[in-house]
Amino acid sequence: MADKNTKGLWIDASGNAIPAKYIDPVDKKRDQLVEKEIRQALLMQERLGKFKAAILADIAKYLQWLAERNGEEALSPGGNYQLTNFSGNRRVQIKVNKVIEFDERLQLAKQKIDDCLERWSQGANDNLKAVVFDAFKVDRKGNVDTKRILGLRKLQIKDRAWLAAMDLITEAITITGTRSYLMFQVRPNKEAEWEALRLDLAGV
């Protein structure tokens, strides 16, 4: 139900306290519906979290057994694995991606890149400018697109200042953690294409 104060008055989105008798039945019905669906969604989110944790634990246990069986203490924790059943029609993939962020040296790199673009302004390709400016755009949370930033290093530009900026980007990289992704795939036979089992609500 909606938030209420100590007197039982309903609190609206603006923080106003309103007696229940003055609230439109449509608003009450909608509030009841939203609260019900959100409760179910939160329960499902919790279940999916436990489901994922259990599967990752099972896979980790298997990989540990496999490593010990082959005389190793453990397999690489940062590796990506693909486990397929005996008949070749079921498989589980686990991908471990590093969470990359940039420290303050990224701004120094941006300054050097801006200096390059300013120096090249008369002859610089507009497409190159667009690529650079797009790479440093931030989202609503103030974060840059890591892939776009790292993609700048692939540009074949032989300029001392530009190369210095690329070195700064590399030095600015910090690994703040990892994220594990699971994918479940099935196919009716070995000649068919793999189909992913959709467990995310957006993909259902």
WORAMO-V575110 format. One record per residue. RES is the residue in one small letter. PHI is phi in whole degrees, 0 to 359 (* if undefined). OMEGA is omega in whole degrees, -180 to 180 (999 if undefined). Layout:
res/phi/omega
RES/PHI/OMEGA
RES/PHI/OMEGA
This chain:
res/phi/omega
m/*/180
a/297/177
d/296/178
k/227/176
n/271/-176
t/295/179
k/267/179
g/85/179
l/282/-180
w/283/179
i/259/-180
d/273/-175
a/296/180
s/266/179
g/90/180
n/281/178
a/265/-174
i/234/176
p/299/-176
a/302/-176
k/293/-180
y/264/-178
i/270/-179
d/301/177
p/305/178
v/296/179
d/296/179
k/295/-179
k/295/179
r/296/179
d/300/180
q/298/-180
l/296/-178
v/298/-180
e/298/179
k/297/-177
e/292/179
i/294/177
r/300/179
q/294/180
a/295/179
l/294/177
l/296/179
m/294/177
q/300/179
e/296/179
r/296/179
l/296/178
g/297/178
k/293/178
f/300/180
k/296/-179
a/298/-180
a/294/-180
i/292/178
l/298/179
a/293/178
d/298/-179
i/293/179
a/299/179
k/295/179
y/296/-179
l/296/177
q/296/177
w/299/-179
l/297/-180
a/296/-179
e/296/179
r/296/-179
n/254/173
g/78/179
e/248/178
e/289/-180
a/192/173
l/275/-178
s/301/-179
p/290/-178
g/263/-176
g/279/174
n/254/-174
y/231/176
q/230/-176
l/249/-177
t/243/-179
n/288/-174
f/298/-177
s/275/176
g/74/-180
n/236/175
r/218/176
r/206/178
v/237/177
q/247/174
i/234/180
k/239/180
v/248/-180
n/255/176
k/283/175
v/271/-175
i/255/172
e/231/-179
f/238/176
d/270/-173
e/296/-180
r/293/177
l/298/179
q/292/175
l/294/178
a/297/179
k/299/-180
q/295/179
k/295/179
i/295/177
d/299/178
d/297/178
c/298/-178
l/296/178
e/293/-180
r/291/-179
w/267/-167
s/311/-177
q/284/-177
g/243/-177
a/290/177
n/288/-179
d/299/179
n/294/178
l/296/178
k/301/-179
a/296/179
v/298/-178
v/294/-178
f/297/-180
d/293/-179
a/297/-176
f/265/175
k/294/178
v/251/177
d/275/-176
r/295/180
k/269/179
g/84/-179
n/261/176
v/271/178
d/278/-175
t/303/-177
k/297/-180
r/293/179
i/297/-179
l/295/180
g/295/179
l/298/-177
r/290/-180
k/275/-180
l/291/-177
q/275/-180
i/245/-178
k/263/179
d/227/-174
r/301/-179
a/292/179
w/297/180
l/297/177
a/295/178
a/294/179
m/294/176
d/296/179
l/295/178
i/299/179
t/299/-179
e/291/-177
a/281/-178
i/293/173
t/230/178
i/267/-175
t/258/179
g/162/178
t/224/174
r/233/180
s/256/180
y/242/178
l/249/175
m/224/178
f/248/-177
q/229/178
v/222/174
r/205/-177
p/294/178
n/203/-174
k/289/179
e/270/-176
a/276/178
e/282/177
w/289/175
e/239/-178
a/277/172
l/281/-177
r/275/179
l/252/176
d/273/-176
l/299/-178
a/293/-176
g/264/-177
v/283/999
